[in-house]
């Protein structure tokens, strides 16, 4: 299981509380926007070099885990 606290951080003093990658000011939403637009993870990592591949993959894994657990909780 992915540890949320190692990947995503939300603080009212950083980007108004928008969830960002730990250690950056890069909103996690940006990763999902890139994936949805077919630009992909490589383009995202090129455009946001402060985010590591491990962080990006962990964020996608976390989203997958949350969706999976929600689907089976009904």
N, C-alpha and C positions, 0 to 999 in steps of 0.2 A: 504494500500500500504506500502511496506517495504521501510524504509529510507536507501538508499544506503550508506550514510555517517556513519551510525551506524554499518555497517556490514563489508564493504570492504574499504580498503585504498590503495592508490598508491602514493609512494613518491620515487623519484630518489635516495634518500639516504638510502632507505630500500629495500634490495634485488633487487637493480637496477631498481626500479619502478614496479616490479611485483606486481599485486594486491594481497594483503594479508588481513587476518582478522584483524580488528581494534584491536590494543593493542598487536599484536603478530607479528612474522616473518613467520607465516605459510601461504604459498601460497594457495589461494582459489582453484586453479587447483588441489591441492592434494585431496580435498573433492570429486571433480568430478571423479578423477582417482579411488578413493576408491569405489564410487557408481558404476562406470562402471565395475569394476573388481568383483563385487558382494561381496566385503568384507563388505560393508555397513557402515552406519553412526556410529554404535556402535564401530566398530574396528577403524574407523577414530578418534573418540573421545578418545578412549583408547590410541592411538598412539600420539595424539596431545592434551594433557590435557590443554594447554593454550587457546584452542578454546572451547567456551561454546556450549552446545547443542542449545541454542537460536541463537547463531551466525550461526551455521551450518544450522539450519532449515531456518533461514532468508536468507541465501545465496541461498539455493535451491528455496525458495519462490521468491526471486528476479529474479533468472534465469527463473523461470516459468512465471513470469509477463512479462519479456522482450520478451520471445518467444511468449507468447500469444498476446502481443500488436503488435509485428512484423507480426504475421500471419494475423492479421486483418487490417494491415495498407496497404496492397497491393491492 
